[in-house]
Every structure is written in structure tokens, then in C-alpha cells.
Amino acid sequence: MDINNGMMPLADIIATTQADDHVALSKKDKVKSTSAQFASIFVNEILQNARKAKLASGGLFDSDATKLSQKLYDQQLSSSITQDDSFGITKLIENELNSKGN
């Protein structure tokens, strides 16, 4: 008796799907995706350092929960900012990676 009832195990389906997704992406798409991710990390670091440079410390809004929510907000904000490439960082990184790849 076949345990899987003739069906492919879930782990195999996931692995196959991920492999297909990986192959389906062209080099251009991979560079674009990588550039956007790096730009998001870069902008997030700028936001985090700006928060660390604040003049006043302590007070009502200086708790661990507030710091966590600010960190999560900064991550979302950096992702949103770089998604439409308003700073131009993503395109700059993409051009650099494309020039190095040729």
C-alpha cells in the first residue's frame, strides 16, 4: 500500500516549485530583485542611524516596545521607498551589477 496514495510528497512539490521559480527568473530579473533588496537594506540602515542620532533620550516614548515598533516601521518604510525607486539607489546598484557581470 502506497502511503502517499500516488501523490507527490509536499516537500517535493515545494522543492520543485522553488526550483522552477529560480530557473524562470532571468539574470536581469535577479539583478533587479537583488538591487531592490540591497537598496531597502541601505535605506533601513540610514533610518536606523538617524534614530540613534536623536538629541533627547529617555522619556515616555523610549521603551523596548516603542523601539521595536519603530524598527518594524523603518523596515516597512525602507521597503516602500525603494519599491518605486524614488531615491534612485536601486537603479544605481542595478547598473553597477550589470556592468560587473558583463
Backbone torsions as a table, in degrees:
resi	resn	phi	psi	omega
1	MET	NA	131.4	-179.1
2	ASP	-85.1	123.5	-177.8
3	ILE	-64.7	-36.8	-175.6
4	ASN	-84.0	-1.5	-178.6
5	ASN	54.8	37.8	178.0
6	GLY	77.1	5.7	-179.5
7	MET	-100.6	150.7	178.6
8	MET	-72.6	136.3	177.7
9	PRO	-60.1	148.5	-177.3
10	LEU	-56.9	-40.8	-179.6
11	ALA	-60.9	-38.5	178.3
12	ASP	-68.6	-37.8	178.5
13	ILE	-63.8	-44.8	-179.6
14	ILE	-64.2	-45.2	-179.8
15	ALA	-62.2	-42.0	179.4
16	THR	-64.9	-43.2	179.3
17	THR	-63.4	-43.6	179.4
18	GLN	-65.1	-39.2	178.0
19	ALA	-65.0	-42.0	178.2
20	ASP	-63.4	-41.3	178.6
21	ASP	-63.5	-40.1	-179.2
22	HIS	-65.3	-42.8	-179.4
23	VAL	-70.7	-35.7	-176.2
24	ALA	-66.6	-26.5	-179.9
25	LEU	-76.0	130.3	176.7
26	SER	-79.8	169.0	178.3
27	LYS	-59.9	-39.9	179.8
28	LYS	-61.4	-43.4	179.2
29	ASP	-65.4	-39.3	179.4
30	LYS	-65.1	-42.4	178.9
31	VAL	-64.7	-42.2	179.9
32	LYS	-63.6	-44.2	179.5
33	SER	-64.5	-44.9	179.5
34	THR	-63.6	-40.9	179.0
35	SER	-62.8	-43.7	179.8
36	ALA	-64.7	-40.3	179.3
37	GLN	-66.0	-43.1	179.7
38	PHE	-66.0	-41.9	178.4
39	ALA	-61.0	-39.7	178.2
40	SER	-63.3	-42.9	177.6
41	ILE	-63.6	-42.2	-179.5
42	PHE	-62.1	-48.4	179.2
43	VAL	-64.5	-38.3	177.5
44	ASN	-60.8	-41.6	177.9
45	GLU	-63.2	-39.3	177.1
46	ILE	-61.0	-46.1	179.8
47	LEU	-64.0	-42.3	179.7
48	GLN	-63.3	-42.6	179.3
49	ASN	-68.7	-33.2	175.8
50	ALA	-64.5	-38.7	178.1
51	ARG	-67.8	-36.5	179.6
52	LYS	-68.8	-25.3	-176.4
53	ALA	-86.4	11.1	-178.7
54	LYS	-61.8	148.9	-176.3
55	LEU	-79.3	-42.7	-178.0
56	ALA	-98.4	140.6	175.8
57	SER	-128.9	163.6	-178.0
58	GLY	83.7	-172.1	177.4
59	GLY	96.3	-172.9	-175.0
60	LEU	-64.3	-36.3	-173.5
61	PHE	-100.4	25.8	-179.9
62	ASP	-115.2	55.5	179.5
63	SER	-109.1	169.2	178.2
64	ASP	-63.6	-37.4	179.7
65	ALA	-65.2	-40.3	178.6
66	THR	-66.3	-42.0	178.8
67	LYS	-62.2	-40.9	178.8
68	LEU	-64.9	-44.8	-179.2
69	SER	-65.8	-35.8	176.8
70	GLN	-66.5	-39.2	179.1
71	LYS	-64.4	-44.5	178.2
72	LEU	-64.6	-40.3	177.5
73	TYR	-63.1	-43.0	179.4
74	ASP	-62.5	-38.9	178.0
75	GLN	-63.7	-43.7	179.6
76	GLN	-67.5	-41.2	179.8
77	LEU	-64.2	-43.7	179.8
78	SER	-65.3	-36.3	176.3
79	SER	-65.6	-42.5	179.6
80	SER	-66.9	-41.0	-179.2
81	ILE	-63.1	-42.2	-175.8
82	THR	-83.9	-14.1	-178.4
83	GLN	-64.6	-40.9	178.5
84	ASP	-97.0	4.8	176.6
85	ASP	56.3	44.3	179.8
86	SER	-66.3	-26.6	177.8
87	PHE	-86.6	-19.0	-177.9
88	GLY	83.5	3.8	-177.8
89	ILE	-67.7	-42.4	-177.4
90	THR	-60.0	-46.5	-179.6
91	LYS	-65.2	-38.0	178.2
92	LEU	-62.0	-47.1	179.1
93	ILE	-65.2	-42.1	179.9
94	GLU	-60.2	-45.3	178.9
95	ASN	-62.6	-40.2	179.7
96	GLU	-65.6	-44.2	179.2
97	LEU	-65.2	-39.8	178.8
98	ASN	-65.6	-36.3	179.6
99	SER	-71.4	-31.8	179.0
100	LYS	-77.3	-26.3	-176.7
101	GLY	-79.9	-14.5	-177.0
102	ASN	-93.1	NA	NA
